[in-house]
Structures are given as structure tokens and as C-alpha cells.
């Protein structure tokens, strides 16, 4: 095989691997001691699981908190919002003083994306993103970021009061 063909094959293989790595949600076996309808976030995996009642879960790739910004424990969804506006929390504003006080919902620079599920714990949420390249990384101040198509899917399945468990 010539060098040009080898490079083309390597590029195509990388594209195939990249495409499968970027696959949005998938149904996977799930064994855990949580009730169906629970959202489980496994921080080290950078995955969110929506537990179903048949021994499976919907698994989504997510971005999680950067080191020092992560949290673990339980919360409940206390709000559901479509194209929410965003007001940077004080810590974010301190680190980025040029941010406006409010970014309108739907604005291209709004980091909340298409949907947000707010949690009853501090200022955290599970939300879409305007930075899809951050999915699968440690990127946030503690929020859980999802691809916009994935947060829309999850949003349609959960309700206010849904239990959320975040593990290391």
C-alpha cells in the first residue's frame, strides 16, 4: 500500500472511530441499586444514565466539573426550562468579569443550550451546551453538560422531583 493510501485509510479509520465515540445516547445494561427513573452521573466515566425499569439505562456522554469544581451526592430536579436565559454564578463572574449579568435564552453565547434541568443543590443544572466539543471532558464549574439533542431527549423523559445521583 502506498503512503497516500495508508494516510487516507488512517484518516477514514479515525473518522469512523470518532463517529462512534461521538454517538449520542444508547441503551446499555445497567445494574445498580437505584429505582427506575433515576438519573445517575458517573463522573469518572463522564456518562449520565437514565435508569429504566427493565435492567437497562439510556447512557449519554456528558461533560462534568473540572477538578476542584466537582460535586458528588444526591439532588432532585427542581425545574425544567426550554432555551433558558443564563446569569453567571458569582464564582464564574469572578473568574470572567467581562461576562454580562444575563445572557438571553437562545443566544449563541448562552452556555445553557436547548434545555436545562435545574437541581435543588446550589446553582447546578444538567443542561445543553453551545460547546459540543466539551462533551466527554472535565469542563464545567459543576454543571453537567449534554449535547443539545441529548438534553432534549432527557428533558422529555424526566419530571420535577426526579432523583439525581452523582458518583465519583
Number of C-alpha atoms within 10 A of each C-alpha: 6 7 8 9 10 11 12 12 12 12 12 12 12 12 12 12 11 11 11 10 11 16 10 17 19 11 14 13 12 18 10 10 6 14 11 16 18 20 27 21 25 17 22 12 15 20 20 27 25 21 24 18 11 9 12 17 24 18 22 24 24 30 27 31 19 15 12 8 13 19 19 13 11 15 19 19 21 16 14 19 15 16 17 21 18 19 16 18 13 12 10 13 14 11 9 11 12 8 13 11 13 11 18 15 19 18 15 12 14 21 20 32 29 24 26 28 26 21 23 16 14 10 13 18 21 26 30 27 26 19 17 16 11 17 22 21 18 21 20 17 19 22 23 28 34 33 26 21 16 20 23 18 13 22 19 9 11 17 16 13 14 16 20 22 18 17 15 12
